[in-house]
Amino acid sequence: MLRFYIPNMTCGGCASSVTKVLLSVDPQAVIETYLAEREVIVDSSLGETPFLTALSSAGYPDKQ
């Protein structure tokens, strides 16, 4: 399980966009978004690097 904190995920539209970006990396991933916490949990067999790259490219950089 991968956990990302995304401070600029502030609305449902953002959460939807983040989910879409993450699924573009791994369509089989299970994505859980927690808008109030601005957190996303990804269950995938891939490592975090491709997800971080995709999030950053989409304007949603992860802040550890």
Secondary structure, DSSP 4 states (H G I P E B T S, - for coil): -EEEE-TT--SHHHHHHHHHHHHHH-TT-EEEEETTTTEEEEE-SS-HHHHHHHHHHTT-----
